[in-house]
Amino acid sequence: MTNRRRLYLPLWFKIFLGISIVATLLVIPTIALMQTGIYELNLEAGKLFTAEIGAQRADSIATAINNAHLQISRFALETENLRLFHSLLLGSGVDRAAINLPTVRAADAARLFRSTLLNPATSIYDYIRLVDRSGNVIAQSSLIPGGVLATNLNNLTDNSTFLAALNADLQGQDRAIVVNPAEAAGGQAPIELIEVVRWRDGSTIGFLIARLNYDRVLLNHLRLAPTWFTPTSQDALLFLTTREGALIVVSDYRQAAERAKNGLPALRALNGQRGTEVFQRSQNADEIIAFYSPIAGTPLALVVQLNAGASFGVALSYFTQRAFVLIIGAVALVGILVLLFNQLIVPPINRLRNAAQAFASGDLIAPVPDAARGDEIGDLAISFVSMREAIRNQFGEQEMRLSRREREFAATQEIGRVATTQRDLQRLMDSVVELITQRFSNIYHAQIFLNDAENVYAVLRASTGDAGRELLARGHRLAIGSVSVIGQATGQGRVIVARDTAASPVHRRNELLPDTRAELAIPLRVGDTVIGALDVQSKLGNAFTEGQISVLQTMADQVAIAIENARLYEEAARRAAEIEEGNRRATQRAWADFMRDQRSMTLSRHAGAQTDTDISELRRQAQREGRTLIGRPTERGTIPIAVPITLRGQILGAVEWELPAQGFGEDKVELAEELAARLAVSLDNARLFQESRRAVERERVVNLIAGRLAAQTSIDNLLKTAIREAGQAVRAPAVGIRLSGEQKSKE
């Protein structure tokens, strides 16, 4: 602690001594000096006030817009809402039942918008639209009188908001904010929020667009009640602007804001700068104090302007009214005080102010020499030094926390990217546990358990390190609901933390992980169903903070959805392969039956001038390998080519050509392949047509015979008719019918 010098006298004694020495002083210079000081102090205080108000309003506006966007994001990412959007955006011609999507209409989405986000009494949005990638409005709902359709925007192809949505998607962004001055309604440039709607594989299939309600989101942030520095509402101006010239301001101040939006403060804010400055519009005009700042996460910039002259007039009037009574008897005393303050108080205060300014600039070790004084200024300097040390310590701790949060957030993003891009279930789980141990320094072991089909055991599916490989080789599993961290997490469906494994009743010690001092298990949920648990362990006791638990829980939710998506993907792939194999076999059987009916192993046709070139081996090779083959040029200047005839993965035969070598190229090969593909379809259609004709003929013959048999009244005539008609139908030289009992036959 700084040692005090005991020779220093108290400040009040110095003031008394000065008053005793000095008898008189001119009043007018004192008043002029005090007026100047009042103006400067008022100006400095006005700058601080403007900076404080501006920073508060910039932060509150950014928070309001961000909260509105987060609400749209959460709404868009809710499972049922996302399934509804997917169903609408896929359009017609899609079997929604096959991909587990409901059949919905645009009215269902509009009703969802009204019931969830467009409550007329509380909604912060004017309208919401669901738009596909072609700019077509699929569904919409509006609180604007006349509705969204009043503007005839069923297709947004040329709309700036839709173009901004496409641009955000190209840049890999999931959201965007657009302020469009060309669509200003009621004088205010609308703010529209864009949320990208993605398909299960991460591809973009549409956009959710919402327009913010100006009155409920921004109006209160752009008003300023009268204060010392703003005696009337006309002395303050707050507005938002963009690079495109959009303007958002209270309607009473629009004219003033139009003049100010092209000023230097607005330009600096739009360039990403933040600060306070004082300027004059003209030589004799009052000085203006301006605060400027960009609005984080938006294209908006905030400008706050105060009239310094108005606040100075209030301050001067306040001083004059109270000083008038004492001015006559205290003129000399005031002069003495001004002189003494200038010599005794102002320098140390200036030094203290310089230290404070250095502190504000980031210099946390600037010297404060007046801390050695033994008077009140010394006490103030000591308090300042103590405060600075405390704030420096807080800064250090805050930087450490922010650094840790940044690392955790980056880890969450990285794991989220892996979870959304990896389709292989085992690789997904292995990647997640490895990334967790790499990105979180206090976690040395991570593992994923998945519930078995009977929901009796939580089975280890992914684990890190040598211990993890050993546990996987053993087929490690824990009973759901058992006395263990995993058992409780999967059984109760909530986060289980063993902060001290030595004292925790739910921790189950594992001999392969003897260093574990803290364990955390987070259930993996898909909707209301627990499918497993994420387990992380640390060598430090009480290692998991609430913030880290929250980050890991968010991560676990992402991993659970990714695991379920991977399962669904694998199941869909398996079923698609089964269907494809079934079609191939059905095609093979159908053609085998057809060829058997034709009483031939092969069918062939020729066209054009036949040559003596034998390309049968080329045809057979193309048929065996299932690909187009090009032979060697012949002596006649032709090139043989063989293309397999393939239908649903089954090779039916091959087509052979001899093409002139002149002009032969890739386009001729592509044309041959296209013709072979069309031929395969046409052959199958012809086969189906022949089979249908034979079926119709069989049905006709059967019906004819049945009709003639029904006309007979005696058994003898019935048997004769049956023998005759059956023989004619199958063209058999002899037909016999034998009835049991009498052993009677007719031939």
Secondary structure, DSSP 8 states (H G I E B T S, - for coil): -----TT---HHHHHHHHHHH-----HHHHHHHHHHHHHHHHHHHHHHHHHHHHHHHHHHHHHHHHHHHHHHHHHHHSHHHHHHHHHHHT-SS--GGGGT-----HHHHHHHHHHHT--TTT-SEEEEEEEETTSBEEEEEE-STT-GGGG--SB-TT-HHHHHHHHHHHTT-SEEEEE-GGG-BTTB--EEEEEEEE-TTS-EEEEEEEEE-HHHHTGGGG-----SS-SSGGGEEEEEE-TT--EEE-GGGHHHHHHHTTSHHHHHHHTT--EEEEEESSTTS-EEEEEEEE-TTSS-EEEEEEEHHHHHHHHHHHHHHHHHHHHHHHHHHHHHHHHHIIIIIHHHHHHHHHHHHHHHTT-S----GGGG-SSHHHHHHHHHHHHHHHHHHHHHHHHHHHHHHHHHHHHHHHHHHHHHH---HHHHHHHHHHHHHHH-TT--EEEEEEE-TTSSEEEEEEE-HHHHHHHHHHT-EEETTSSSHHHHHHHH-S-EEES-TTT-SS----TT-TT--EEEEEEEEETTEEEEEEEEEESSTT---HHHHHHHHHHHHHHHHHHHHHHHHHHHHHHHHHHHHHHHHHHHHHHHHHHHHTT-S------S---S---HHHHHHHHHHTS-EE----TTSEEEEEEEEEETTEEEEEEEEEEESTT-SHHHHHHHHHHHHHHHHHHHHHHHHHHHHHHHHHHHHHHHHHHHHHT--SHHHHHHHHHHHHHHHHT-S---EE-TTT--EE-
